Amino acid sequence: MTTLQLKWLSYLTCLIMFMALFGGVVVTKTGSGLECGNQWPLCHGKLIPAYTIGSLIEYTHRLFSGLAGLLSLASMVAFWRYARHRKDLLAYALLTLIFVIVQGGMGALAVVKSQSAAVMALHMGFSLIAFAGSLMLALGTRWTFSPGAGLSMGSPKVRPAFRNLTWVTAVYSYIVVYIGAYVSHTSSQGGCSGWPLCNGQWIPEMSGGVGIVFVHRIAAAILSC
């Protein structure tokens, strides 16, 4: 396999992974998660579901998730065989594959058996990690196999303080995304009316959906700083 083929494989994997992630968001927003009943991978006992909007949304999401899994596996095998010397690219490919499998399994379980909002929020978070892995793989492959890359004097050294800040920011960003997904899965979006005040107060009564939305607002505000 040529370097150009590796590049396009990583690009395609990233694109399909994004479509799977976006499809999951659409499924959640439209409430189409059970439009195929409690069956997986079939939809109401059929491989091709009935032509309803809800079943089409759910089935399309399943299709892209399946394609993302196959492409992630193909990327892992391809980079293991033809770019084994690039440990970073192998790590990104493995990260993508692992979390595609995990989020796919959680999605299937959510169809077969109802899951809590906390678990479903994790499903969204794992999908985001899988997409992040595929994006890093695509960007890393583009940089590695671009013309003139071999003439580079090597990767610049990163100071420990900056590296630690990057890790803290990444982990905290995931927490903020998780809380946002939890808001969505608990249907708490209307807990706070108005902005930046919440129900006309700087610190509202922390009960029910109000507390969930308010915590998410504070966490997002801290992240933006």
N, C-alpha and C positions, 0 to 999 in steps of 0.2 A: 504494500500500500504506500502510495507516495505521500509526501508532506501536504500536498494540495488536497488530497482526499481526506487526510486526517483533519485538516482545517474545516472542510465542508461538513464532515461528519459531526464535528464539535458544534458548528453553527446550527446544523439541523436539529441536533439534540437539544440545544438551548432554546430554539424556537418552539419545538413541540412541547418542551417542558413548560415554557411560558403559557402556551395554549392550554395545557392541562391545569396549570395554576389558575389562569383566568377563568376557565370553565368551572372550576370548583367554586370560585367566588360567585359566578352567575347562578350555579345550582343553589347555593346558600341564599342568595338574595331573592330568588324566585320561588324558593321552597319546593324545588323539583327533586329533592333527594330520594323520595319514595314513589316517584311517578312510574317506576318499574316494579312496584311492589317490594316485597322482602325477598327478592330473587337476585342472585348474582352468579355468573355473568349474564344469564338470560334475563329478558325483560318480559314479564308476564308469560313465561314459558316459551318465548320466541327469541330467536337470534336477532331478527330484525323487528323492532317494536312497532306498535301502532303509530300512525302519523299524527300525534298530538304534540303541542308545543312543549309541554312538560317532559314527556318521554323522550322527545328529540333532544332537549337540553341535557337531560341525564345521560342518555345513550352517547351523545357526542362527547361528553366529559369522560365517560368510560373509555371511549375509543382513543381519545388523545392520551389518557393515562396509560393505556396499554401500549400505545406507540412509544410513549416516553420511556416505559420500562424496557422495551425491546432495544431502543436506540441507546439507552444508558448501558445496557449489557454489551451491545456492539462496540460502544466507545471504550468500555473497560477492556474488552478483548483486544481491540485494535491498538490502543495505547500500550498495553502490556506487551504486545508482540513487536511493535514498530517504534515505540518511543520509550522503552523501559528505562533509559538513562535519565529521563526527566521525571524525577521523583515527585515534583510538584504537580505535574499534569496527571500522573497516576493517582495521586491523592485526591485531586478534584474529581476524576472519573469515578473513583471508589466512593467518595462522599455522595455523589449524585446517585449512583446505583443503590447504595444502602438506603438512602432516604426515599427514593422512588418506591422501593419495595415496601418499606415501612408504611409510608403514607397510602400506598395502594391497598395494603392489607387492612389498614384502619378504615379506609373508605368502604371496602367490601364488608367488613364487620358492621359498619354503621348501617348498611342496607339490610343485612340479614338480621341484626339485632340492634335495637335502639341504644344509642350511647348518650352519656351525659354531655352537657355543654362544655365542660372542662376538657373532656376527651376529644370532642370535635374541634375545639380550638387548637389542641395539640396537632390534630390532623392538618389543619391549615398551616401551622408553624413548621411542621416537617416538610410539607410541600414547598414552602418558601426556602428551606435549607437546600432541598433538592435543586430548585431553580438557581439558587446562589452558586451551588457547586457547578452546575452546567454553564452558568455565565462565566465563572472564573476559568473553567476549562476552555471555553471559546476564546476568552481574552488572552489567556496564557498561550494557547496554541497560535493565535494570530501573532503575538509578539515573538514567540520562539521561532516560528517558521517564516517570518517576514524577511524580505531581502535586506541584507546588511546586519541581521541580528547576530550572526556569527562573528562580526567584527567588534562587537561590544566588549568593553574591558571587564565585563562581569557585572553582576547585580550590585547596586550600591548598598553599603551597610546601613542597617536601620538601628537607630539607638534603642536600647531597651525600654526607655521611658515612652517613646513613641509607639513601640510595638505593644506595650502593655495598655496604653491608651486605646489603641486600635481594637484590642481584644475586649476591653471593657465596653467600648462603644458598640461593638458587634453583639455582645451578649445582652446589653441593655436594650438595644434596638429590637432584638428578638422578644424580649419581655414586653415591650410596648406593643409590638405586633400581636403577641399572644393575647394581651388584655383587650386589644381592639377586636380580635376574632371572638373572644369570649363575650364582648358586648353584642356582637352580631348574633351569636348563637343563642343568647339569652333574650334576644329581642328587646334590649334595653336602650336602644338608640334614642327613644323619646324621654329618657329619664331626666335629662337636663334640657330645659327650654331657654333659649337665649344664649348669647356668647359675648364677652367672656364670663359674664355672670351665669350661674346655674340656678334657674328658677328665681331670679332676682336677688340671689345671695352669693357672696364670695365663697362661703363655706356652707353648703346646704346640709339638710338633715340626711345623714348617711344611711338610708334605708332602701332596700330593694335595688331596682335598676338605677336609681339616682347615684348611689354610692359607686356602682361599677363604672358608670359613665364619667363621674367626677374623677375617680382614680386614673382613668385612662387619659383624661384631659391633662391632669397634673403630670403624669408620666411623659406624655407627648411634649408638653411645654419644657420639661427638663431636658429631654432629648434634643430639642431644637436649640438649646443653649450650648 
